[in-house]
Amino acid sequence: MAERITVGIALNGVTGRMGYRQHLVRSLLAIREQGGVERADGSVIWPELTLVGRSADKLAEIAARHGLDKYTTSLDEALGDDKIDVYFDALTTQHRLAAVNSAIKAGKHVYTEKPIATNLDDALNLARAARDAGVKNGAVADKLYLPGLRKLKRLVDSGFFGRVLSVRGEFGYWVFEGDWQAAQRPSWNYRAEDGGGMVLDMFPHWSYVFEETFAKVKSVTAHVTTHIPERFDEHGNPYAATADDAAYALFELEDGTVVQMNSSWATRVDREELVEFHVDGTEGSAIAGLRKARAQHRVHTPKPVWNPDIDQPIPFRGQWHEVPDNEVFDNGFKIQWEEFLRHVVDDEPWHHDFLAAARGVQLAEAGYQSAREGRRIELEDLEL
């Protein structure tokens, strides 16, 4: 058996959908099932897990289901445990700041869901606190690891596009109001006072996707709205939707690329995947989703002629070519967990720290400001 380097991890928020499915089951338990995270010398990093939450009964049930024996309803107890090296946070957004600050003060490395805070000042203060405490820190950037976006990045890195001109993104689906069919998202997502809102949820994603795939965001012009003003909660009770459920934005990137991004929980899907990015460049174009990507090089580009008096004779969609997998794509959350654990143990390179996450919060804040003031907002460079 390979030598094990044990890393104690306190997981806060595993009774929630994302914390349980993606981070506990599909990431950390999957890492344990494969024998740990392999290191260069043949030894492995072994995650030793402690579950943290408010309900002892729920924690006990999850622990028993997966053969775990460490759980607590006391965050202070977990942070006071010398065997805990990493604190992970999958709490709802408005509860994250205090918990992460406590973990930093306890000297724990910190990895968290996004956004790391509900405003830029708090996000930067977290980044400064982590820096000053000398703890490793990171936020989830799962979209970068999706097969479709990895294929898109492969096209970018190969020079396929030539000069990238523009990106058109469509994200979203119809989230049921909760009356005659249960909503498929939790009700807090639609209450601003609880940290909900499309912009705060998704603009941090778009920030790192554009930055890591093309270039940093330079400016934003946004229209933000609440299309569905009343929804019904998990108990069937009506409530006012105080948070935005759609945002229509124009982003300018530092390399001159123009991005049009529609994000909506009040749209019905007529595309192959729940998010798609259409990228146009001087040499070629591509459409990338969660798992698939299709491309069209300039030599395969048809020459349509505008004629509204006849049916379109060119089968446009049939003239795009599937981008092959060419590799096995593991779960994106799991891959990023492996990278973070190698960063903690071996100081391997890490690309999405709290400062990068703060840029996502900055973009969300700028999006709201643009919508309020009806103007384009330029983003300043952030420094700690």
C-alpha positions as CSV (number, residue, x, y, z in Angstrom):
1,M,0.0,0.0,0.0
2,A,1.3,3.5,-0.9
3,E,2.3,5.8,1.9
4,R,-0.6,8.1,3.0
5,I,-0.3,11.8,3.7
6,T,-3.5,12.4,5.7
7,V,-5.3,15.8,5.3
8,G,-8.1,16.4,7.7
9,I,-11.0,18.2,6.1
10,A,-14.0,19.8,7.9
11,L,-16.9,19.9,5.5
12,N,-19.5,22.4,6.4
13,G,-22.8,22.3,4.5
14,V,-22.9,18.6,3.4
15,T,-26.6,18.4,4.2
16,G,-27.3,20.7,1.2
17,R,-27.6,19.5,-2.4
18,M,-24.3,20.9,-3.7
19,G,-22.2,20.1,-0.6
20,Y,-23.5,16.5,-0.5
21,R,-23.7,15.5,-4.1
22,Q,-20.7,17.2,-5.7
23,H,-18.3,17.8,-2.9
24,L,-18.8,14.8,-0.6
25,V,-20.0,12.0,-2.8
26,R,-18.6,12.8,-6.2
27,S,-15.4,14.4,-5.1
28,L,-14.0,13.4,-1.7
29,L,-15.6,10.0,-1.3
30,A,-14.6,9.3,-4.9
31,I,-11.0,10.3,-4.1
32,R,-11.0,7.9,-1.2
33,E,-12.5,5.1,-3.4
34,Q,-9.7,5.5,-5.9
35,G,-7.1,5.2,-3.1
36,G,-6.3,8.9,-2.6
37,V,-4.7,11.6,-4.7
38,E,-1.4,10.4,-6.1
39,R,1.7,12.4,-5.6
40,A,4.9,12.5,-7.7
41,D,6.8,10.2,-5.4
42,G,4.1,7.5,-5.5
43,S,2.6,8.3,-2.1
44,V,-1.0,9.5,-1.8
45,I,-2.9,12.3,-0.2
46,W,-5.8,10.8,1.9
47,P,-8.7,13.1,2.8
48,E,-9.9,12.4,6.4
49,L,-13.4,13.8,6.7
50,T,-15.3,15.5,9.5
51,L,-18.9,16.5,8.6
52,V,-20.2,19.7,10.1
53,G,-23.8,21.0,10.1
54,R,-26.7,22.1,12.2
55,S,-28.7,18.8,12.4
56,A,-27.0,15.9,14.3
57,D,-29.6,13.5,12.9
58,K,-28.9,14.4,9.3
59,L,-25.2,14.3,9.8
60,A,-25.4,10.9,11.5
61,E,-27.5,9.5,8.7
62,I,-25.1,10.7,6.0
63,A,-22.1,9.5,8.0
64,A,-23.7,6.0,8.5
65,R,-24.7,5.8,4.8
66,H,-21.0,6.3,3.7
67,G,-19.1,4.6,6.4
68,L,-17.9,7.8,8.1
69,D,-17.6,8.3,11.8
70,K,-16.7,11.9,12.4
71,Y,-19.3,14.6,12.5
72,T,-20.3,17.6,14.7
73,T,-22.8,20.4,15.0
74,S,-20.2,22.7,16.5
75,L,-18.0,24.6,14.0
76,D,-15.8,25.8,16.9
77,E,-15.2,22.2,17.8
78,A,-14.1,21.3,14.3
79,L,-11.9,24.4,14.0
80,G,-10.3,23.6,17.3
81,D,-9.3,20.1,16.2
82,D,-5.6,20.0,15.5
83,K,-6.2,17.1,13.1
84,I,-8.2,19.4,10.8
85,D,-6.1,21.0,8.2
86,V,-8.7,22.3,5.7
87,Y,-12.0,24.0,6.2
88,F,-14.5,23.6,3.3
89,D,-17.6,25.8,3.1
90,A,-20.8,25.0,1.2
91,L,-23.1,27.0,3.3
92,T,-25.7,29.4,1.9
93,T,-24.0,32.7,0.8
94,Q,-25.0,34.9,3.7
95,H,-23.6,32.5,6.3
96,R,-20.2,32.0,4.6
97,L,-18.3,35.2,5.7
98,A,-18.4,34.5,9.4
99,A,-17.5,30.8,9.1
100,V,-14.6,31.4,6.7
101,N,-13.2,34.2,8.9
102,S,-13.3,31.8,11.9
103,A,-11.5,29.1,9.9
104,I,-8.8,31.6,8.8
105,K,-8.3,32.8,12.4
106,A,-8.0,29.1,13.5
107,G,-5.1,28.7,11.0
108,K,-6.9,26.4,8.6
109,H,-6.5,26.3,4.9
110,V,-9.8,27.3,3.3
111,Y,-11.7,26.1,0.2
112,T,-15.2,27.4,-0.4
113,E,-18.1,27.5,-2.8
114,K,-18.6,30.7,-4.6
115,P,-19.3,33.6,-4.2
116,I,-17.0,33.9,-1.3
117,A,-19.0,37.0,-0.1
118,T,-22.0,39.1,-1.0
119,N,-20.0,42.3,-1.6
120,L,-16.5,43.2,-2.8
121,D,-15.2,44.7,0.5
122,D,-15.9,41.5,2.4
123,A,-14.4,39.4,-0.4
124,L,-11.2,41.5,-0.4
125,N,-11.1,41.4,3.4
126,L,-11.2,37.6,3.3
127,A,-8.4,37.5,0.7
128,R,-6.3,39.8,2.9
129,A,-7.0,37.8,6.1
130,A,-6.0,34.5,4.3
131,R,-2.8,36.1,3.0
132,D,-1.9,37.6,6.4
133,A,-2.6,34.3,8.1
134,G,-0.5,32.4,5.6
135,V,-3.2,29.9,4.8
136,K,-3.8,28.4,1.4
137,N,-7.2,29.5,0.0
138,G,-9.4,28.8,-3.0
139,A,-12.9,29.0,-4.3
140,V,-14.7,26.5,-6.5
141,A,-14.4,27.2,-10.3
142,D,-16.1,24.1,-11.5
143,K,-17.3,25.3,-14.9
144,L,-13.6,25.4,-16.1
145,Y,-13.5,21.6,-15.8
146,L,-16.6,20.8,-17.8
147,P,-15.8,18.7,-20.9
148,G,-17.4,21.3,-23.2
149,L,-15.4,24.1,-21.8
150,R,-12.2,22.1,-21.7
151,K,-12.7,21.4,-25.4
152,L,-13.3,25.1,-26.0
153,K,-10.0,25.9,-24.2
154,R,-8.3,23.3,-26.3
155,L,-9.5,25.2,-29.4
156,V,-8.4,28.5,-28.0
157,D,-4.9,27.2,-27.1
158,S,-4.4,25.6,-30.5
159,G,-5.0,28.9,-32.3
160,F,-8.1,27.5,-34.0
161,F,-10.1,30.7,-33.8
162,G,-7.4,33.1,-35.0
163,R,-8.4,36.4,-33.3
164,V,-11.4,35.9,-31.1
165,L,-14.0,38.4,-32.0
166,S,-17.1,37.7,-29.9
167,V,-18.9,35.3,-27.6
168,R,-22.6,34.8,-27.2
169,G,-23.6,32.9,-24.2
170,E,-27.0,31.5,-23.2
171,F,-27.6,30.1,-19.7
172,G,-30.7,29.1,-17.9
173,Y,-33.9,27.1,-17.8
174,W,-37.4,27.4,-16.4
175,V,-37.4,27.1,-12.6
176,F,-40.9,26.2,-11.6
177,E,-42.6,28.7,-9.3
178,G,-43.4,26.0,-6.7
179,D,-47.2,26.1,-6.7
180,W,-48.4,23.4,-9.1
181,Q,-44.9,21.9,-9.5
182,A,-42.1,22.0,-6.9
183,A,-39.3,24.3,-7.7
184,Q,-36.0,22.7,-8.6
185,R,-33.9,25.3,-6.8
186,P,-34.2,26.3,-3.2
187,S,-36.3,29.3,-2.3
188,W,-33.5,31.3,-0.7
189,N,-32.1,31.7,-4.2
190,Y,-34.9,34.2,-4.9
191,R,-34.6,36.3,-1.7
192,A,-32.0,39.0,-1.8
193,E,-31.9,39.2,2.0
194,D,-30.7,35.6,2.0
195,G,-27.9,36.1,-0.6
196,G,-30.0,35.0,-3.6
197,G,-30.0,36.4,-7.1
198,M,-29.0,35.5,-10.6
199,V,-26.2,38.1,-10.8
200,L,-24.6,37.1,-7.5
201,D,-24.9,33.5,-8.3
202,M,-23.7,33.4,-11.9
203,F,-21.6,36.5,-12.6
204,P,-18.7,35.0,-10.5
205,H,-18.9,32.0,-12.7
206,W,-18.7,34.1,-15.9
207,S,-15.8,36.1,-14.4
208,Y,-13.5,33.1,-14.1
209,V,-14.8,31.4,-17.3
210,F,-14.0,34.4,-19.5
211,E,-10.7,35.2,-17.6
212,E,-9.3,31.6,-17.8
213,T,-10.6,30.9,-21.4
214,F,-10.1,34.3,-23.1
215,A,-9.2,37.4,-21.0
216,K,-10.2,39.3,-17.9
217,V,-13.4,41.3,-17.9
218,K,-12.8,45.0,-18.5
219,S,-16.3,46.4,-18.3
220,V,-20.0,45.4,-18.0
221,T,-23.3,46.8,-19.1
222,A,-26.2,44.9,-17.6
223,H,-30.0,44.9,-17.4
224,V,-31.1,43.0,-14.3
225,T,-34.7,42.0,-13.6
226,T,-37.1,39.8,-11.6
227,H,-39.4,38.2,-14.1
228,I,-41.4,36.1,-11.6
229,P,-42.3,38.4,-8.6
230,E,-43.9,35.7,-6.5
231,R,-42.9,32.1,-5.8
232,F,-43.8,29.3,-3.4
233,D,-41.3,27.9,-0.9
234,E,-40.6,24.3,0.1
235,H,-43.7,24.2,2.3
236,G,-46.0,25.6,-0.4
237,N,-46.2,29.0,1.1
238,P,-46.1,32.1,-1.2
239,Y,-43.3,34.6,-0.9
240,A,-42.1,37.7,-2.6
241,A,-39.1,37.1,-4.9
242,T,-36.9,40.0,-3.9
243,A,-33.9,38.8,-5.8
244,D,-33.3,39.0,-9.6
245,D,-34.0,35.9,-11.6
246,A,-32.5,37.1,-15.0
247,A,-29.7,39.3,-16.2
248,Y,-28.8,40.4,-19.8
249,A,-25.3,41.6,-20.0
250,L,-22.6,42.9,-22.3
251,F,-19.1,42.3,-21.2
252,E,-15.9,43.7,-22.8
253,L,-12.8,41.7,-22.2
254,E,-9.3,43.1,-22.0
255,D,-8.3,41.6,-25.3
256,G,-11.2,43.4,-27.1
257,T,-13.5,40.4,-27.2
258,V,-17.2,41.3,-26.9
259,V,-19.4,38.9,-24.8
260,Q,-23.2,38.9,-24.8
261,M,-24.5,36.8,-22.0
262,N,-28.1,36.0,-21.2
263,S,-28.7,34.4,-17.8
264,S,-32.2,33.5,-16.8
265,W,-34.3,31.2,-14.6
266,A,-37.4,32.2,-16.5
267,T,-36.6,30.8,-20.0
268,R,-37.5,27.6,-21.8
269,V,-34.7,25.7,-23.4
270,D,-34.3,25.4,-27.1
271,R,-30.7,24.4,-27.3
272,E,-28.7,21.2,-26.7
273,E,-27.4,22.1,-23.2
274,L,-28.4,24.4,-20.3
275,V,-25.5,26.6,-21.1
276,E,-23.9,27.2,-24.5
277,F,-21.2,29.6,-25.6
278,H,-21.0,30.6,-29.3
279,V,-17.5,31.8,-30.1
280,D,-16.6,33.6,-33.4
281,G,-13.1,34.2,-34.6
282,T,-11.4,35.2,-37.8
283,E,-10.3,31.6,-38.6
284,G,-13.2,29.6,-37.1
285,S,-16.2,29.4,-34.8
286,A,-17.3,27.0,-32.1
287,I,-20.3,26.3,-29.9
288,A,-19.5,24.8,-26.5
289,G,-21.8,23.5,-23.8
290,L,-21.5,21.5,-20.6
291,R,-20.2,18.4,-22.3
292,K,-20.1,18.9,-26.1
293,A,-18.4,21.3,-28.5
294,R,-18.9,21.7,-32.2
295,A,-16.7,23.8,-34.5
296,Q,-16.6,25.2,-38.0
297,H,-13.3,26.3,-39.6
298,R,-13.2,29.0,-42.2
299,V,-12.7,26.5,-45.0
300,H,-16.0,24.8,-44.0
301,T,-17.9,28.0,-43.7
302,P,-20.8,28.3,-46.2
303,K,-21.6,31.4,-48.2
304,P,-25.3,32.2,-47.6
305,V,-27.2,34.8,-49.6
306,W,-30.1,36.7,-48.0
307,N,-33.3,35.6,-49.8
308,P,-36.5,35.6,-47.6
309,D,-38.6,34.4,-50.5
310,I,-37.4,30.8,-50.5
311,D,-36.8,28.2,-47.8
312,Q,-33.2,28.2,-46.7
313,P,-31.3,25.8,-48.9
314,I,-28.2,25.5,-46.6
315,P,-28.3,23.0,-43.8
316,F,-26.3,25.2,-41.4
317,R,-26.3,22.9,-38.3
318,G,-25.2,19.9,-40.3
319,Q,-22.0,21.8,-41.4
320,W,-20.4,21.9,-37.9
321,H,-18.0,19.2,-36.7
322,E,-18.0,17.6,-33.3
323,V,-14.9,18.3,-31.3
324,P,-13.8,14.8,-30.0
325,D,-13.2,14.0,-26.4
326,N,-9.6,12.7,-26.9
327,E,-9.4,12.1,-23.2
328,V,-11.4,10.8,-20.2
329,F,-13.2,13.6,-18.4
330,D,-13.5,13.1,-14.7
331,N,-16.0,15.0,-12.5
332,G,-15.0,18.7,-12.5
333,F,-15.5,19.2,-8.8
334,K,-13.3,16.2,-8.0
335,I,-10.5,17.4,-10.3
336,Q,-10.4,20.7,-8.6
337,W,-10.4,19.1,-5.2
338,E,-7.4,17.0,-6.2
339,E,-5.6,20.2,-7.4
340,F,-6.4,22.0,-4.1
341,L,-5.1,19.1,-2.0
342,R,-1.9,19.0,-4.0
343,H,-1.6,22.7,-3.5
344,V,-2.0,22.3,0.2
345,V,0.4,19.4,0.6
346,D,3.0,20.0,-2.2
347,D,2.5,23.7,-2.9
348,E,1.6,22.9,-6.5
349,P,0.3,25.8,-8.6
350,W,-3.2,27.0,-7.9
351,H,-5.1,29.4,-10.1
352,H,-8.3,30.3,-8.3
353,D,-7.5,31.9,-4.9
354,F,-9.6,34.4,-2.9
355,L,-8.3,37.3,-5.0
356,A,-9.5,35.7,-8.2
357,A,-12.8,34.9,-6.5
358,A,-13.1,38.5,-5.4
359,R,-13.0,39.5,-9.0
360,G,-16.1,37.5,-9.5
361,V,-17.9,39.3,-6.7
362,Q,-16.6,42.6,-8.2
363,L,-18.2,41.7,-11.5
364,A,-21.5,40.9,-9.8
365,E,-21.4,44.2,-7.9
366,A,-20.6,46.1,-11.1
367,G,-23.5,44.3,-12.9
368,Y,-25.9,45.5,-10.2
369,Q,-24.5,49.0,-10.4
370,S,-24.8,49.1,-14.2
371,A,-28.4,48.0,-14.0
372,R,-29.2,50.7,-11.3
373,E,-27.5,53.5,-13.1
374,G,-28.2,52.5,-16.7
375,R,-24.6,52.8,-17.8
376,R,-21.4,50.9,-18.6
377,I,-19.2,50.1,-15.6
378,E,-15.4,49.7,-15.9
379,L,-13.7,47.3,-13.5
380,E,-10.6,48.4,-11.6
381,D,-7.7,46.1,-11.0
382,L,-7.9,44.6,-7.6
383,E,-4.9,44.5,-5.2
384,L,-4.5,43.2,-1.7
